[in-house]
Amino acid sequence: EPTDRFKAYVAGRGYHLLSPSQYGKVLESVGFTSVLAEDRTEQFVEVLKDELTRTLAQKEQFVAETSESDFKYIVDGWEAKIVRCGEGDQKWGLFYGKKE
C-alpha cells in the first residue's frame, strides 16, 4: 500500500501508476507476447545517486548556467525519488515483449 505522501504526489501530478508486474500484464492484454517485466528500481536508485553526486560536485557551474532555484528543484526532485523508492512507493521497470 502506497504511503499517503505518495498518493498525494501521484494525485497532484495526475499520474496513473502501476507496478512493473502490472505493466507487464497490460502489455500482454494488448497483444504483446513473450513479455518480461523487470523491476529495476535498485538500478534507478543507483543512477539517481550518481547523478545527484555529480550535480552536487558541479553546483557552481550548474547555478552559473541556470539558477539556484533550478539547482534546488533538480536536487530536491532526485532526493525525493530516492526516498520514494526506498519506501517502496516508486518503481522503475524495464519491459520486453514481441508484437507479431
C-alpha positions as CSV (number, residue, x, y, z in Angstrom):
1,E,0.0,0.0,0.0
2,P,1.5,3.4,-1.0
3,T,2.2,6.0,1.6
4,D,-0.2,8.9,1.9
5,R,2.6,11.2,0.8
6,F,3.0,9.2,-2.4
7,K,-0.8,9.1,-3.0
8,A,-0.8,12.9,-2.8
9,Y,2.2,13.2,-5.2
10,V,0.5,10.9,-7.7
11,A,-2.8,12.7,-7.5
12,G,-1.1,16.1,-7.8
13,R,0.7,15.0,-11.0
14,G,-2.4,13.3,-12.4
15,Y,-0.5,10.0,-12.8
16,H,-2.0,6.6,-13.0
17,L,0.9,4.3,-12.0
18,L,1.1,0.6,-11.9
19,S,3.8,-1.8,-10.6
20,P,6.2,-3.3,-13.1
21,S,4.4,-6.6,-13.0
22,Q,1.1,-4.9,-13.6
23,Y,2.6,-3.0,-16.6
24,G,3.7,-6.4,-17.9
25,K,0.1,-7.6,-17.7
26,V,-1.1,-4.5,-19.6
27,L,1.4,-5.3,-22.4
28,E,0.1,-8.9,-22.6
29,S,-3.5,-7.6,-22.7
30,V,-2.8,-5.5,-25.8
31,G,-1.3,-8.4,-27.7
32,F,2.4,-8.5,-26.8
33,T,3.9,-12.0,-26.3
34,S,7.0,-13.2,-24.5
35,V,6.6,-10.3,-22.1
36,L,9.2,-9.8,-19.5
37,A,8.6,-7.1,-16.9
38,E,11.6,-6.5,-14.7
39,D,11.7,-4.3,-11.5
40,R,14.8,-2.2,-12.0
41,T,14.2,0.1,-9.0
42,E,17.6,-0.6,-7.5
43,Q,19.3,0.4,-10.7
44,F,17.2,3.5,-10.8
45,V,18.3,4.5,-7.3
46,E,22.0,4.0,-8.2
47,V,21.5,6.2,-11.3
48,L,19.8,8.9,-9.2
49,K,22.6,8.8,-6.6
50,D,25.3,9.0,-9.3
51,E,23.5,12.0,-10.9
52,L,23.0,13.7,-7.5
53,T,26.7,13.3,-6.6
54,R,27.8,14.6,-10.0
55,T,25.4,17.6,-9.8
56,L,26.3,18.5,-6.3
57,A,30.0,18.5,-7.3
58,Q,29.3,20.9,-10.1
59,K,26.9,23.2,-8.2
60,E,28.8,26.4,-9.1
61,Q,28.8,25.7,-12.8
62,F,25.2,24.5,-12.8
63,V,24.0,27.6,-11.0
64,A,26.0,29.8,-13.3
65,E,24.4,28.2,-16.3
66,T,20.9,28.1,-14.9
67,S,19.9,29.4,-11.4
68,E,19.9,28.5,-7.8
69,S,16.2,27.6,-7.9
70,D,16.8,25.3,-10.9
71,F,19.6,23.6,-8.9
72,K,17.4,23.2,-5.9
73,Y,14.5,21.9,-7.9
74,I,16.7,19.2,-9.6
75,V,18.4,18.1,-6.3
76,D,15.2,18.1,-4.3
77,G,13.5,16.0,-7.0
78,W,16.2,13.4,-7.1
79,E,16.4,13.2,-3.3
80,A,12.6,12.8,-3.2
81,K,12.7,10.0,-5.8
82,I,15.4,8.2,-3.8
83,V,13.2,8.4,-0.7
84,R,10.1,7.2,-2.5
85,C,12.0,4.2,-4.0
86,G,13.4,3.4,-0.5
87,E,9.9,3.4,0.9
88,G,8.7,1.1,-1.9
89,D,6.4,3.7,-3.4
90,Q,8.2,4.5,-6.6
91,K,9.4,1.8,-9.0
92,W,11.3,1.7,-12.2
93,G,10.7,-1.0,-14.8
94,L,12.2,-2.5,-17.9
95,F,9.9,-4.2,-20.3
96,Y,10.4,-6.6,-23.2
97,G,7.8,-8.0,-25.5
98,K,7.0,-9.1,-29.0
99,K,4.2,-7.8,-31.2
100,E,3.5,-10.1,-34.1
